[in-house]
Amino acid sequence: MSDPLIHACDNYVILEPNKEAKILTAKETLNWLKKWLGRLDELPEDLQDENSLKSAAQRLLDTACALEIKPGFNLQWFAVRRDPPGT
């Protein structure tokens, strides 16, 4: 189970092979995941019950931090806080 504090984060560091790390908002990260899921021939088994790419991407965002696109090609995302709480 993920830490509830993660859901309070509005930004994610995105790591793609052979690219510079970038920081995206939660909405941008969700769209990024949807784009990648849309490129797959078949969704991972644990996402196949989701009724849309958006809900599959949201489940990934809530429960995981990596997605293997093909052997040796992994995407990663990590919640980050850009400003200290209360600022």
URNOR-V769878 format. One record per residue. RES is the residue in one small letter. PHI is phi in degrees with one decimal (none if undefined). NEAR is the number of other C-alpha atoms within 8 Angstrom. Layout:
RES:PHI:NEAR, RES:PHI:NEAR
This chain:
m:none:3, s:-79.3:6, d:-72.8:6, p:-57.6:6, l:-61.4:6, i:-58.9:8, h:-68.8:8, a:-84.8:6, c:-82.9:11, d:-104.4:10, n:-136.3:12, y:-136.1:14, v:-86.8:12, i:-109.6:13, l:-121.0:11, e:-122.8:10, p:-55.6:7, n:62.9:4, k:-132.7:6, e:-69.4:6, a:-63.6:8, k:-140.2:7, i:-109.0:8, l:-122.4:11, t:-71.3:9, a:-59.4:10, k:-64.0:7, e:-64.1:8, t:-66.3:11, l:-60.3:12, n:-65.2:10, w:-61.8:8, l:-65.1:9, k:-58.8:12, k:-59.6:8, w:-66.7:8, l:-62.0:10, g:-66.2:8, r:-83.9:6, l:-77.8:8, d:-66.9:5, e:-147.8:4, l:-68.5:8, p:-53.9:6, e:-52.7:5, d:-73.8:5, l:-110.2:9, q:-67.4:9, d:-81.6:5, e:-70.3:8, n:-92.3:7, s:-157.9:6, l:-64.3:10, k:-63.2:9, s:-69.5:9, a:-66.0:13, a:-64.8:13, q:-64.1:9, r:-63.0:10, l:-59.9:9, l:-60.5:9, d:-81.3:8, t:-126.3:8, a:-140.5:7, c:-140.9:9, a:-154.7:8, l:-144.1:7, e:-85.5:9, i:-81.7:8, k:-156.0:6, p:-52.7:6, g:84.7:5, f:-123.4:8, n:-117.7:12, l:-97.4:12, q:-137.5:10, w:-146.4:10, f:-137.1:8, a:-66.0:10, v:-135.5:9, r:-109.4:8, r:-83.7:5, d:-122.0:5, p:-59.5:6, p:-57.1:4, g:82.9:3, t:-99.5:4
